[in-house]
């Protein structure tokens, strides 16, 4: 097999010395992690390697690196003798000449045979980027080193060698290394400050959240009616969902796995953006008393809807679309619904002095986030169109009973019966008076069907319009909740952090030197970023397929098209 | 040939793809176990671009003449620009490269007319075989090169087939 040597770019111009790194088992590859410079004492190098190995890094001496400069004549023989001081199975002798780009490599095995340098590939990698990046798809659990493929092993080797990179050239130690941090340890003041500030903030948030959850689970708020209402109002659902999120983020333990860290970061950033958008909205709405104007338009809007509904009912009571309705039933149903509208308008007018105050205080809760504002909008729509919902239920129930009666009497008409025990249609012999009354009722229901069907159709359409609007609002809330903003930002600005794979580029070489390749990181595609790091939500998704929905509509069963998924417990 | 590579392009044989457009093949051998194959197609021709643009704008002018609405003209301009950008960035493939590195893997890369490159590297462990497969396309049978990938749970089964050179298919 061809020998593959992964060589960091930062060591291209390093002074001569020892190569340290790791052999990847089964793949005939070596990953060079750092170069220990001449002059060094072999005993101290061995001590240092043992010290680093005890902190969990898998490290061995791979070979020697020679970059001749003036005044270092005895270097070659010294480096050759090193192979006897550090006995290894395979000893790599890499050399580079000034003015030439390519490296040369000699491999010494324990039985002192040299292999030709044609069978070597040098793969240059940028150590900092490989160290910080995460290869996808992410394996859960510890993978088996025998069956793992080469690239994850290379990435894993560099990632776990973090303690090796703590030593930089300003440290006073007996060994001098070259690696990506040897010019000075990388750090950022903002990150350090945030790390210091995060612990007390986390503790404070956890304390507030425990208070809040204990309040929510107290006896007063847990009676049946309150629980039923709070499960129906989307604002309460959103509130409980955000509490859960905050609990995840504010836990004082550090995130161990990459997935956990990304989840926490995504939740934090999306919560932050949500709250700032909410504050922006609140500041815009409360300026120039826009909320007062909004409250003043609510009652006239409800009045307008009621008037439109009345006109619609008058139209239905006449001859709608040229259809001839059953006069008596038409009048009964029309007057019934008109009375309901009258009641509803009276209630709205009763509430109208308090609307502005209620809206003012409730609108303040939009400070908690844009998602709360949208959930509030959905809830207010639901409350204002409650009469449409009631009409839909009445119409649907009436229609459902008509259809049910018709189907049963149709079976009687043909001399059959529904067998509940066997769940099938059986023949049955009826008496004459049963047949007579059954046929009579069947005729009555059949001729009343157009009227009930028309009322059902009209109110179902109205209900569907409201449901569609609520659905759009819920979808946008869901989008804001689940979109991974931190991952997207990372993909756009630090694309090497999320790697789908690698790409290779052939570096121009000179004759007689082995093949040199440059390994770059291939960033993850944007669609896969969203798919992998999406925060799981209580997404509302259609409960039935289109066919089932149409069947329910035809039979007159009540439809609740959107259903909330319960939150997953990690 | 100072850098020790061997280049050769198939000059005396001309290739066309299934739609009849001319394409060219270039093979480069970097070393004993590393080869690169590049299939490149014709560039975007300025004549066709001008014909399409003139046709769209002429029809926009005719509609404007009839309806006297300036929004038609601005929308025609926007549509042409957006359409051209989408075409050169997502649709028009300039060249496709196959880089085979012995005992490391196979890299497939497509480069679009706007300069965007989309690369995919498949490790040697995951490759079962590289075969020429046949498929029925409209009324003809075409042959295409593809890589068979191993299934992670069952080393003998084939999990997926990756066709190479998606943008163009040689027929000669």
Boltz contact constraints between the chains, C-beta under 6 A:
constraints:
  - contact:
      token1: [A, 1]
      token2: [B, 103]
      max_distance: 6.0
  - contact:
      token1: [A, 2]
      token2: [B, 102]
      max_distance: 6.0
  - contact:
      token1: [A, 2]
      token2: [B, 103]
      max_distance: 6.0
  - contact:
      token1: [A, 149]
      token2: [B, 123]
      max_distance: 6.0
  - contact:
      token1: [A, 149]
      token2: [B, 125]
      max_distance: 6.0
  - contact:
      token1: [A, 501]
      token2: [B, 121]
      max_distance: 6.0
  - contact:
      token1: [A, 502]
      token2: [B, 121]
      max_distance: 6.0
  - contact:
      token1: [A, 503]
      token2: [B, 119]
      max_distance: 6.0
  - contact:
      token1: [A, 503]
      token2: [B, 121]
      max_distance: 6.0
  - contact:
      token1: [A, 504]
      token2: [B, 107]
      max_distance: 6.0
  - contact:
      token1: [A, 506]
      token2: [B, 30]
      max_distance: 6.0
  - contact:
      token1: [A, 508]
      token2: [B, 3]
      max_distance: 6.0
  - contact:
      token1: [A, 511]
      token2: [B, 4]
      max_distance: 6.0
  - contact:
      token1: [A, 515]
      token2: [B, 31]
      max_distance: 6.0
  - contact:
      token1: [A, 515]
      token2: [B, 34]
      max_distance: 6.0
  - contact:
      token1: [A, 522]
      token2: [B, 119]
      max_distance: 6.0
